[in-house]
Amino acid sequence: MKNKTQPTSKELVMQETDIIVSKTDTKGRLTYGNEKFIEFSGFAEADLLGQQHNIVRHPDMPRGIFKFLWDNISQGKELFAYVKNMSKDGSFYWVMANVTPDYDASGKIVGYFSVRRAVSRSAIQTIDNLYRQMLEAEKQAGARDACDASLNLLTQILQEKGMTYEQFILSV
Ligand SMILES: Cc1cc2nc3c(=O)[nH]c(=O)nc-3n(C[C@H](O)[C@H](O)[C@H](O)COP(=O)(O)O)c2cc1C
């Protein structure tokens, strides 16, 4: 189920002590959300569990970021990412997510975890600006080539900075 709500300009701000946690199965369906996750999402727990995690997707997020996320975690690599999410009523909230695979005893990936913390105002400004450029590149490229276009742009920007993705993310 996708959140079809129109986004609004109302922001929900995470406190520094807030931690938003969710877990999914291997297909990205929600299997758990902590109280903060439920609070920020605006949905009832029963409306979240079993749904695709894109239920909190904000249309301002470049698709390339999610492709990058899935490419990494499905290969067993953790990933840090700034994400703008949308609540049920259209409000938005920024998070810094650390997404990690969850393994069973035999070493098989059985799902994923995301632990999210608050983002500083200056980091939001930097990332919002980056994502706007990525989104624009996606619009110009069209749906089929959108992810390639925005990820190429991201690679180019990182090269100019002389930083890896993770160095950049942890530096903003
Ligand atoms: C553990 C985990 C946490 C995720 N958290 C979010 C999130 O907070 N917001 C979001 O939009 N997508 C999140 N995703 C990515 C979604 O599964 C999905 O790829 C994304 O919302 C794009 O969906 P779409 O391609 O259907 O538009 C998460 C995925 C995993 C595995």
The ligand as an SDF file (V2000), in Angstrom:
LIG
                    3D

 31 33  0  0  0  0  0  0  0  0999 V2000
   14.7160   -1.8750    6.9080 C   0  0  0  0  0  0  0  0  0  0  0  0
   14.2060   -0.9390    5.8400 C   0  0  0  0  0  0  0  0  0  0  0  0
   13.8200    0.3460    6.1840 C   0  0  0  0  0  0  0  0  0  0  0  0
   13.3320    1.2350    5.2280 C   0  0  0  0  0  0  0  0  0  0  0  0
   12.9460    2.4730    5.6310 N   0  0  0  0  0  0  0  0  0  0  0  0
   12.3810    3.3220    4.7370 C   0  0  0  0  0  0  0  0  0  0  0  0
   11.9090    4.5750    5.1480 C   0  0  0  0  0  0  0  0  0  0  0  0
   12.0060    4.9800    6.3120 O   0  0  0  0  0  0  0  0  0  0  0  0
   11.3250    5.3650    4.2010 N   0  0  0  0  0  0  0  0  0  0  0  0
   11.2010    4.9820    2.8930 C   0  0  0  0  0  0  0  0  0  0  0  0
   10.6500    5.7540    2.1020 O   0  0  0  0  0  0  0  0  0  0  0  0
   11.6730    3.7860    2.4770 N   0  0  0  0  0  0  0  0  0  0  0  0
   12.2570    2.9550    3.3700 C   0  0  0  0  0  0  0  0  0  0  0  0
   12.7290    1.7420    2.9420 N   0  0  0  0  0  0  0  0  0  0  0  0
   12.7550    1.4590    1.4970 C   0  0  0  0  0  0  0  0  0  0  0  0
   11.4470    0.9290    0.9630 C   0  0  0  0  0  0  0  0  0  0  0  0
   11.4510   -0.4810    1.0860 O   0  0  0  0  0  0  0  0  0  0  0  0
   11.2670    1.2870   -0.5430 C   0  0  0  0  0  0  0  0  0  0  0  0
   12.3660    0.7900   -1.2810 O   0  0  0  0  0  0  0  0  0  0  0  0
   11.1630    2.8000   -0.7980 C   0  0  0  0  0  0  0  0  0  0  0  0
   10.2020    3.3820    0.0360 O   0  0  0  0  0  0  0  0  0  0  0  0
   10.8290    3.1180   -2.2520 C   0  0  0  0  0  0  0  0  0  0  0  0
    9.6320    2.5250   -2.5800 O   0  0  0  0  0  0  0  0  0  0  0  0
    9.0510    2.5340   -4.0580 P   0  0  0  0  0  0  0  0  0  0  0  0
   10.1550    2.0520   -4.9530 O   0  0  0  0  0  0  0  0  0  0  0  0
    7.8860    1.6070   -4.0310 O   0  0  0  0  0  0  0  0  0  0  0  0
    8.6800    3.9460   -4.3570 O   0  0  0  0  0  0  0  0  0  0  0  0
   13.2350    0.8290    3.8690 C   0  0  0  0  0  0  0  0  0  0  0  0
   13.6270   -0.4650    3.5130 C   0  0  0  0  0  0  0  0  0  0  0  0
   14.1210   -1.3350    4.4740 C   0  0  0  0  0  0  0  0  0  0  0  0
   14.5400   -2.7150    4.0660 C   0  0  0  0  0  0  0  0  0  0  0  0
  1  2  1  0
  2  3  1  0
  2 30  2  0
  3  4  2  0
  4  5  1  0
  4 28  1  0
  5  6  2  0
  6  7  1  0
  6 13  1  0
  7  8  2  0
  7  9  1  0
  9 10  1  0
 10 11  2  0
 10 12  1  0
 12 13  2  0
 13 14  1  0
 14 15  1  0
 14 28  1  0
 15 16  1  0
 16 17  1  0
 16 18  1  0
 18 19  1  0
 18 20  1  0
 20 21  1  0
 20 22  1  0
 22 23  1  0
 23 24  1  0
 24 25  2  0
 24 26  1  0
 24 27  1  0
 28 29  2  0
 29 30  1  0
 30 31  1  0
M  END
$$$$
